[in-house]
């Protein structure tokens, strides 16, 4: 049972209906997370807008999903772990790549660098060293990609906190959380 009501897309205000209809169109369903956030149309616009902006960014969707599962596992967010594992598979990642990402690992050096940085930001609440930013540059990220990566981290923190704080029921195939590495 969710700690906050899940908005019924068919029985809500026109502004919520419009946004939830867009979300339904993108997913083929209206995920419970968005139904929870729809309690605040402003928060829903912010979240959906961020997903849209980052989805149109320069970082590959697969990398965004790998970052998302690493952060979800670290924050014990079952909802985001399930959702982003499924979305990562849709974005072309193998089951093994998503499993490795859950532990903050990747065989690809650039992805591994992104995962290390993302988890460092989460664990140390943004207090990263200049050397960690330099490590991203050395792995092949430019400054725009580095800022975009941080935006992915921030969006994932928002979604993790929504789902954990409000105990949003998982409506994606479940993935087992692991202890943080």
ZIBEL-V258961 format. One record per helix or strand. SS is the DSSP state (2 for helix, 1 for strand). FROM is the first residue (numbers start at 1). LEN is the number of residues. If there is no record, write none. Layout:
SS:FROM:LEN, SS:FROM:LEN
This chain:
2:14:14, 2:32:6, 2:41:15, 2:61:14, 2:78:13, 2:95:8, 2:109:15, 2:130:9, 2:143:23
